[in-house]
Amino acid sequence: MRLEQARLVVDAVVGAAPGPVSVFVADDHGELVAAATMDGAPPDTRLNAQRKAYTAARSDARSTGELADNVKGEPAELHSFDPFFTFFRGGVAAFEDGHRVGAVGVSGLPGEQDEELARRALALAGLAER
C-alpha cells in the first residue's frame, strides 16, 4: 500500500469514528505504513489495531472477522496460527487490481463498528476488499 493511500485511510477513520480509536495501516507484509491514535483512545487500542491490520494483511482471509468465523469452534486451528494474529473484528485486507496490498486495523469501538470504519475508509481511498 502506498503512503498516500494509507494516509487517506487514517484520515477517513479518524474523521468518521464516533468515539476515540486507534488505526493502523499496514503493507502486504503487515508492516506499518501509517497510524494514528485519537485523543482519549485507551493505550491497548494501539496494539490491537496493529494486530488486526497484521492479521488481515498476512492471512488468507479478507478480514479478521472472516478468519474468526473460519476457525470458530476449532481450538486446534486457533493454536496453529501466527501468535501475533488476532480474531477480533476490525481488521480488513486491502486489494488493488486483485492483489492484496495491505490492510487496515481499527480498535476502540465494538468490533462491528471497528470493521465498518475500516471498510468505509478503504473504499474512500479507492481500495477494494477483494
Residue pairs with C-beta under 8 A, 6 or more apart in sequence:
1 25
1 26
1 27
1 28
1 33
1 94
1 96
1 101
1 102
1 127
2 33
3 33
3 34
5 94
5 101
5 125
5 126
5 127
6 25
6 33
6 34
6 102
6 125
7 34
8 121
8 124
8 125
8 126
9 23
9 25
9 34
9 94
9 104
9 121
9 122
9 124
9 125
9 127
10 23
10 25
10 34
10 35
10 36
10 121
12 120
12 121
12 124
12 125
13 21
13 23
13 36
13 104
13 106
13 117
13 118
13 121
14 21
14 23
14 36
14 38
16 117
16 120
16 121
17 38
17 106
17 108
17 109
17 117
18 109
18 113
19 40
19 108
19 109
20 38
20 39
20 40
20 41
20 42
20 45
20 108
21 37
21 38
21 41
21 45
21 49
21 106
21 107
21 108
21 109
21 114
21 117
22 35
22 36
22 37
22 38
22 41
22 45
22 46
22 48
22 49
22 106
22 107
22 108
23 35
23 36
23 37
23 49
23 104
23 105
23 106
23 117
23 118
23 121
24 32
24 35
24 46
24 49
24 50
24 52
24 53
24 104
24 105
25 32
25 33
25 34
25 35
25 53
25 102
25 103
25 104
25 105
26 32
26 33
26 50
26 53
26 54
26 56
26 57
26 102
26 103
26 104
26 105
27 33
27 57
27 101
27 102
28 57
28 100
28 101
28 102
29 57
29 58
30 53
30 54
30 55
30 57
30 58
30 103
32 50
33 102
35 46
35 49
35 50
37 45
37 46
38 108
41 108
42 108
44 107
45 107
45 108
46 107
48 86
48 88
48 90
48 105
48 107
49 90
49 105
49 106
49 107
49 108
50 105
51 84
51 85
51 86
51 88
51 91
51 105
52 64
52 86
52 88
52 90
52 91
52 103
52 105
52 106
52 107
52 114
53 91
53 102
53 103
53 104
53 105
54 84
54 85
54 91
54 103
54 105
55 64
55 67
55 82
55 84
55 85
55 86
55 87
55 91
55 103
55 105
56 62
56 63
56 64
56 67
56 91
56 92
56 93
56 103
56 104
56 105
57 93
57 100
57 102
57 103
58 82
58 85
59 67
59 81
59 85
59 93
61 67
61 70
61 93
62 92
62 93
62 129
62 130
63 89
63 91
63 92
63 93
63 115
63 118
63 129
64 86
64 87
64 88
64 89
64 90
64 91
64 92
64 105
64 115
65 89
65 90
65 91
65 111
65 115
67 85
67 87
68 87
68 88
68 89
70 77
71 77
71 78
71 81
71 87
78 87
88 107
88 111
88 114
89 111
89 112
89 114
89 115
90 105
90 106
90 107
90 111
90 114
90 115
90 117
90 118
91 103
91 104
91 105
91 106
91 115
91 118
92 103
92 104
92 105
92 115
92 118
92 119
92 122
92 129
93 100
93 102
93 103
93 129
93 130
94 100
94 101
94 102
94 103
94 104
94 122
94 125
94 127
94 128
94 129
95 101
95 127
95 128
95 129
95 130
96 126
96 127
96 128
101 127
104 118
104 121
104 122
105 118
106 114
106 115
106 117
106 118
106 121
107 114
108 114
109 117
119 129
122 128
122 129
